[in-house]
């Protein structure tokens, strides 16, 4: 059962968190391009798609910690320091995504075009801050991934 739970946990991380990190990273430069070229409908469509990917896969990403807890419980490692740190970092990453990245993407999308379809100026600072928060989110997930692989005190010899 542990192997099954671990496999589902890893697959969920790859399928859910991977697209969010990539789409979130691509969003700020694409938004800047959409702002610089207001008549480019393809760039705007791509920017909207990236935001939608982030929203949808962030929701699907809830499966990652759910199966992670189940796996850790079966393995008897819920009290291990590396796992507690991973859980804390995952929580911080989730808060950054939910409170800083997704809302800023939405406000940038609303700011690119007004209700009448006319372009509006969004400051470069807004996209730069979004890029910063996205980078922090990605670094947190990279750190969690390393902790999951290295697992200090692991008996796997890794």
Phi and psi in degrees as a GROMACS rama.xvg file:
@    title "Ramachandran Plot"
@    xaxis  label "Phi"
@    yaxis  label "Psi"
@TYPE xy
-62.2214  -41.8389  UNK-2
-63.7792  -39.4095  UNK-3
-62.9275  -48.6134  UNK-4
-61.8124  -41.4103  UNK-5
-63.9533  -42.128  UNK-6
-62.4849  -44.0576  UNK-7
-65.0623  -40.7126  UNK-8
-59.4672  -47.9792  UNK-9
-67.6387  -43.621  UNK-10
-62.8449  -42.8578  UNK-11
-61.3377  -40.0911  UNK-12
-63.402  -43.1306  UNK-13
-67.1809  -47.6643  UNK-14
-72.937  -35.3065  UNK-15
-96.5629  -51.1097  UNK-16
-76.5021  -35.8862  UNK-17
-55.8993  -53.0961  UNK-18
-61.1665  -36.4011  UNK-19
-64.3748  -45.7834  UNK-20
-64.2407  -39.7479  UNK-21
-70.4101  -51.1326  UNK-22
-62.8529  -41.0598  UNK-23
-64.4615  -36.4571  UNK-24
-70.0421  -33.4958  UNK-25
-79.9099  -21.6673  UNK-26
-61.8995  -51.9011  UNK-27
-58.1284  -46.4498  UNK-28
-65.6127  -34.5496  UNK-29
-68.6055  -38.4316  UNK-30
-64.2168  -41.2141  UNK-31
-61.1152  -40.7159  UNK-32
-66.0135  -41.4875  UNK-33
-62.6073  -36.7187  UNK-34
-70.9942  -36.3527  UNK-35
-73.8741  -28.8826  UNK-36
-123.83  74.319  UNK-37
-60.2981  -22.6053  UNK-38
-87.5953  -2.57493  UNK-39
-82.8883  95.0214  UNK-40
-68.9163  -28.8818  UNK-41
-65.9632  -42.5378  UNK-42
-65.4483  -41.4992  UNK-43
-63.2375  -43.289  UNK-44
-62.5349  -40.4206  UNK-45
-64.6032  -41.3048  UNK-46
-62.6606  -43.3022  UNK-47
-62.4793  -41.8383  UNK-48
-62.5951  -43.3411  UNK-49
-60.9666  -40.8748  UNK-50
-65.2592  -41.25  UNK-51
-64.9035  -41.9641  UNK-52
-57.1417  -46.0433  UNK-53
-61.1586  -44.6147  UNK-54
-64.6404  -49.1547  UNK-55
-67.1762  -48.4605  UNK-56
-72.9175  -22.8507  UNK-57
-65.0751  -38.4775  UNK-58
-67.0614  -45.2905  UNK-59
-63.3083  -30.7248  UNK-60
-62.3691  -15.0367  UNK-61
-59.1948  -27.3287  UNK-62
-64.0518  -27.0939  UNK-63
-62.3301  -56.5578  UNK-64
-68.0715  -29.4391  UNK-65
-60.2742  -50.999  UNK-66
-73.2989  -25.9208  UNK-67
-64.6075  -45.1105  UNK-68
-62.8103  -41.9559  UNK-69
-62.6717  -43.0878  UNK-70
-64.1588  -47.4451  UNK-71
-61.7402  -38.1234  UNK-72
-64.1116  -45.1091  UNK-73
-64.2862  -33.1573  UNK-74
-82.6767  -12.6488  UNK-75
71.9334  33.3783  UNK-76
-116.598  15.4291  UNK-77
-58.4761  -26.0693  UNK-78
-94.5765  -0.713096  UNK-79
-70.1718  140.919  UNK-80
-57.9756  -44.2954  UNK-81
-60.8485  -34.6375  UNK-82
-75.1964  -40.2218  UNK-83
-62.1835  -42.4578  UNK-84
-63.7753  -42.3622  UNK-85
-61.4283  -41.862  UNK-86
-63.8027  -44.1787  UNK-87
-62.3151  -45.1889  UNK-88
-65.695  -36.599  UNK-89
-63.6429  -41.5777  UNK-90
-61.9674  -44.0116  UNK-91
-63.4861  -42.8144  UNK-92
-61.2947  -41.9562  UNK-93
-63.8795  -41.2348  UNK-94
-64.5451  -43.8063  UNK-95
-61.0522  -44.1245  UNK-96
-63.6938  -48.9202  UNK-97
-73.9595  -34.0761  UNK-98
-100.268  -23.5842  UNK-99
-119.722  -42.3691  UNK-100
-79.3227  -58.2641  UNK-101
-61.6472  -45.3526  UNK-102
-63.9065  -36.0538  UNK-103
-70.0737  -37.5709  UNK-104
-60.0233  -45.7122  UNK-105
-62.2666  -42.6725  UNK-106
-68.984  -33.5086  UNK-107
-67.0257  -42.3445  UNK-108
-61.9958  -40.8059  UNK-109
-67.136  -31.5299  UNK-110
-80.5746  -19.0041  UNK-111
-69.8474  -40.1309  UNK-112
-133.134  135.402  UNK-113
-84.6387  179.818  UNK-114
-60.7396  -27.2562  UNK-115
-86.7399  4.23478  UNK-116
81.7648  12.7041  UNK-117
-93.1668  141.899  UNK-118
-68.7054  143.511  UNK-119
-122.193  149.575  UNK-120
-81.1638  125.499  UNK-121
-108.827  132.585  UNK-122
-67.1289  146.351  UNK-123
-58.6216  -27.5545  UNK-124
-62.2788  -35.9086  UNK-125
-63.6445  -43.5123  UNK-126
-72.5735  -31.5694  UNK-127
-67.3979  -42.4233  UNK-128
-64.7594  -40.7851  UNK-129
-60.2469  -43.4769  UNK-130
-60.926  -38.507  UNK-131
-63.9761  -48.7904  UNK-132
-63.9981  -37.1625  UNK-133
-63.965  -42.0604  UNK-134
-61.557  -41.3278  UNK-135
-63.5114  -44.8644  UNK-136
-55.6848  -47.5424  UNK-137
-65.4282  -39.8779  UNK-138
-64.1451  -38.9925  UNK-139
-61.7175  -44.3006  UNK-140
-67.1427  -35.3837  UNK-141
-64.3697  -40.9583  UNK-142
-64.2881  -43.7434  UNK-143
-61.53  -42.019  UNK-144
-60.6584  -44.8253  UNK-145
-62.2239  -44.1416  UNK-146
-61.5695  -37.3828  UNK-147
-68.2294  -30.7871  UNK-148
-82.5981  -47.8177  UNK-149
-76.1728  -40.7437  UNK-150
40.6825  82.042  UNK-151
-52.1477  132.201  UNK-152
85.0214  7.1375  UNK-153
-65.3079  148.984  UNK-154
-92.8679  3.67489  UNK-155
-80.376  -11.8883  UNK-156
83.8167  2.04895  UNK-157
